[in-house]
Amino acid sequence: MTVSNFHAEHCAACEPPKAKSWWRDQGIWGLGLLAAVLILGQIWAAARPAAQVLWGYLARAGWAVALGLLLGGVIEHYVPREYISLWLTGRHRRTILSAAGLGFLASSCSHGCLALSMELYRKGASVPAVITFLLASPWASFSLTLLILSLMGGAGLLIVVLALLVATVTGFVFQYLERRGLLEPNPHTVQVAADFSIGKDLKERFRQRSWDVGTFINDLKGIARGAWGLAQMVLFWVALGFTLSAVMGTTIPHSWWHRFVGPTILGLLTTLGIATAVEVCSEGTAPLAVELYRQTGALGNAFTFLMAGVVTDFTELSVVWTNLGRKTVGWLLVVTLPQVFLLGMLMNWLGR
């Protein structure tokens, strides 16, 4: 199958959202939500504390969100998705490392990466690679790394590294399960021409490229479209996460956090249950995890809250069940939950 064939078969669900009426645009609703809360804080005294905390979040992390969207637009415009698919069809260990790395670069929210993961599966990517990409993309993506680092510093870096570790270990375990025939096979496996070279294709694209002002302007437009397409997927959830964090941080008594979601086994289990029930995009969940860490000092709980969103989320599990099979879902829970829980306990213990 040639690159052009790959390109022709793009999944519509994985493309940036098409133009729509402004009142249905989630990006605009996200910006509107932030503006509404900040304005409300100016005219209603009871809302002022939450508005001040929200402004603090924006001051500390707004640049990270903007930079993540910009880099996502660059990747969307310049990196062909067929390259990603080709990198994820092998059954070698480097395939899993590539899947984790590409998930990190995907800069997509949990719902956006779910569509992209299913597209990769449809194009023949192995089940272990798809699962690795699905685990790494929303919780250790470049955009989320910037967001978490801006909010948590070194503690956030540890969360990102461990998220990549869980994704990679899970991928290796799934490769073993695949060799033992314990996973459903991918019926969409493709045969790529043996003489195809991404390097040669890049050189050909470079040779055919027109280096003029018109091309530069089109590139800028393409990057902007990609960035806004990503914003339409994540900006509302970022705004919602910031807002919920600000409200929770100023209304829930400090003693409640330590009693129910503190650095204990019960706190970890409670955190796991809350994360399972909360249906928020990854960039929106990050501020909630930061607030959890700020209130309790339990870094393991924050890590568990982030990871459980994709490991136990009903939407993700339903899509994986439907497309990859029930065995894959079962093994996903069996392999990932113990890792997340044990790492969460270890982080809490080291943080005492």
NORSULZI-V64728 format. One record per residue. N is the residue number from 1. RES is the residue in one small letter. OMEGA is omega in whole degrees, -180 to 180 (* if undefined). Layout:
# NORSULZI-V64728
N RES OMEGA
N RES OMEGA
This chain:
# NORSULZI-V64728
1 m -177
2 t 179
3 v -180
4 s 177
5 n 178
6 f -175
7 h -178
8 a -176
9 e 180
10 h 176
11 c -179
12 a -179
13 a -177
14 c 178
15 e 175
16 p -179
17 p 179
18 k -178
19 a -179
20 k 178
21 s -174
22 w -177
23 w 176
24 r -177
25 d -177
26 q 177
27 g 179
28 i 178
29 w 178
30 g 178
31 l 179
32 g 179
33 l 179
34 l -180
35 a -178
36 a -179
37 v -180
38 l 178
39 i 179
40 l 179
41 g 179
42 q -175
43 i -179
44 w -174
45 a -177
46 a -178
47 a -175
48 r 179
49 p 180
50 a 180
51 a 179
52 q 177
53 v 178
54 l 178
55 w 176
56 g 176
57 y -178
58 l 180
59 a -177
60 r -171
61 a -179
62 g 180
63 w -179
64 a 178
65 v -179
66 a 180
67 l 178
68 g 178
69 l 180
70 l 180
71 l 176
72 g 177
73 g 178
74 v 180
75 i -179
76 e -175
77 h -170
78 y -175
79 v 179
80 p -180
81 r 180
82 e 176
83 y 180
84 i -180
85 s -179
86 l -180
87 w -173
88 l -178
89 t -178
90 g 180
91 r 177
92 h 179
93 r 180
94 r 177
95 t 180
96 i 178
97 l 177
98 s 180
99 a 178
100 a 180
101 g 179
102 l 175
103 g 178
104 f -178
105 l -173
106 a 179
107 s -179
108 s 178
109 c -176
110 s 179
111 h 178
112 g -179
113 c 177
114 l 177
115 a 180
116 l 179
117 s 179
118 m 176
119 e 177
120 l 177
121 y -179
122 r 179
123 k 172
124 g 178
125 a -179
126 s 180
127 v 178
128 p 180
129 a 179
130 v -180
131 i 178
132 t 179
133 f -179
134 l -180
135 l -174
136 a -170
137 s -175
138 p -170
139 w 176
140 a -179
141 s -177
142 f -179
143 s 180
144 l 176
145 t 178
146 l -179
147 l -178
148 i 179
149 l -180
150 s -178
151 l -171
152 m 180
153 g -177
154 g 178
155 a 178
156 g 178
157 l 178
158 l 178
159 i -179
160 v -180
161 v -180
162 l 176
163 a 176
164 l 179
165 l 179
166 v 180
167 a -178
168 t 179
169 v 179
170 t 178
171 g 178
172 f 178
173 v 180
174 f 175
175 q 176
176 y 180
177 l 179
178 e 178
179 r 179
180 r 179
181 g -177
182 l 177
183 l 174
184 e 178
185 p 177
186 n -179
187 p -176
188 h -179
189 t -176
190 v 176
191 q -180
192 v 180
193 a -175
194 a -177
195 d -179
196 f 180
197 s 177
198 i 179
199 g 179
200 k 179
201 d 178
202 l 179
203 k -180
204 e 177
205 r -180
206 f -179
207 r -176
208 q -177
209 r 177
210 s -178
211 w 180
212 d -177
213 v -179
214 g 178
215 t 179
216 f 179
217 i 178
218 n 177
219 d 179
220 l 178
221 k 180
222 g 178
223 i 180
224 a 178
225 r 179
226 g 180
227 a 180
228 w 175
229 g 176
230 l 178
231 a 179
232 q 178
233 m -169
234 v -169
235 l 179
236 f -178
237 w 174
238 v 179
239 a 179
240 l 179
241 g 177
242 f -178
243 t 179
244 l 179
245 s 180
246 a -180
247 v -180
248 m -178
249 g -177
250 t -178
251 t -178
252 i -180
253 p -178
254 h -179
255 s -179
256 w -179
257 w -178
258 h -177
259 r -172
260 f -177
261 v 178
262 g -177
263 p 178
264 t 177
265 i 178
266 l 178
267 g 178
268 l 179
269 l 177
270 t 178
271 t 179
272 l 180
273 g 179
274 i -179
275 a 178
276 t -176
277 a -176
278 v -178
279 e -177
280 v 178
281 c -174
282 s 180
283 e 176
284 g 179
285 t -177
286 a 178
287 p 177
288 l 178
289 a 178
290 v 179
291 e 176
292 l 179
293 y -179
294 r -177
295 q -173
296 t -174
297 g -178
298 a -179
299 l 178
300 g 178
301 n 178
302 a 178
303 f 180
304 t 180
305 f 180
306 l -175
307 m -178
308 a -179
309 g 179
310 v -178
311 v -175
312 t -177
313 d -175
314 f -179
315 t -179
316 e -179
317 l -180
318 s -179
319 v 178
320 v 178
321 w -176
322 t -173
323 n -176
324 l 176
325 g -177
326 r 178
327 k -180
328 t 179
329 v -180
330 g 180
331 w 177
332 l 179
333 l -177
334 v -175
335 v -171
336 t -175
337 l 177
338 p 178
339 q -178
340 v -177
341 f -179
342 l 178
343 l 177
344 g 178
345 m -179
346 l 180
347 m 178
348 n -179
349 w 180
350 l -177
351 g -179
352 r *
